[in-house]
Amino acid sequence: MNPNKRFSRFAALLVCSAFIGAAQAEDVSAPAKLPNVVILATGGTIAGTGASTTTTIGYTAAKLGVDKMIEGVPELKKAANVRGEQVAQIASESMTNEVWLKLAKRVNELLAQKDVDGVVITHGTDTIEETAYFLDLTVKSKKPVVIVGSMRPSTAISADGPINLYNAVLLAGSKDAAGKGVLVALNDQINAGRDVSKVNTSTSDTFKTPDLGFLGYMQDNKPHFYRLPVRKHTADTEFDVSKLDKLPQVDIVYGYANMNRVALDAQIAAGAQGVVQAGVGDGSMAAQMLPAFREARQKGVVVVRSSRVGSGIVARNGEVNDDKEDFVVSDTLNAQRARILLMLALTKTNDSKKIQQMFYTY
Ligand code: DGL
């Protein structure tokens, strides 16, 4: 080949590779692609408004719509491509099984979409821990699901809702949050949906995980994790609510000195398929209550011994002979969470031995 021709072809190659290099350099300098996060709103104080900026109790929860909440935190645009859907507009003490089923189905639909990287759920704090555990057992994806609320209404001085929402969106858009189960994030702290509890009626640091501790923190616009949940959750769950429009009736009987069987008998008469005792101590059952629980079991009602104490293990055959009575024990699940697992378990079986295994698995 003519040397001049060879040179001009080499020169052309050089010029092309310079353009490609420059383009790639531009790519490198281009802003990082923001994650796509969907906010599902259900109500609560984070959507609440008070009469004045100093009203921090006695306000009205569940007033602001999801678009108003998003507008109120323009910084969200730096954290993710965000859009909102209003799933419910309730104070969370009024949360229902129907809203849970609607929420779980919508979360699963969204997370199955390639263009959704994570979901944030705004929620009243009173029952956040229950919704978190219900979704921990019914979401079929490893993508992040973050539940967030606030302890002060949006109209209050130092409202915690905006920063909590901003952190929740950052967390839901973070690859580090994937595969860790449903997360509850308020007050710069990250808790596991399985173990978190609201432990104070009104302070902004109310969400704790007794004994077992936070999973990590939100700091400097990103999550910092220090531990992982070990029980099965989300993508590994055996529960499928996609075809359910109702859940089995399961109730809770609170244990206390000198208690009687009136409440339990009424729950059974009303058709409860399962009952959880929030017992004293390690789920102890008062002598006068044992006949009532035994009768319930003989009618086919599944009985779970949990505890009102708030942390620790409720183990089999402590002060009750569970093998003889054919009762189930809740392990470390408190009564409100034991109710949720028992409801889902009853959608699959009423075999107490299989149900006990589920309490050792989730
Ligand atoms: N009514 C309560 C609720 O919706 C307010 C508490 C809150 O959201 O912080 O859970």
Residues whose N, C-alpha, C, O or C-beta is under 5 A from the ligand:
A	BS01	DGL	G44 T45 I46 A61 I90 A91 S92 E93 H123 G124 T125 D126 T127 G149 S150 M151
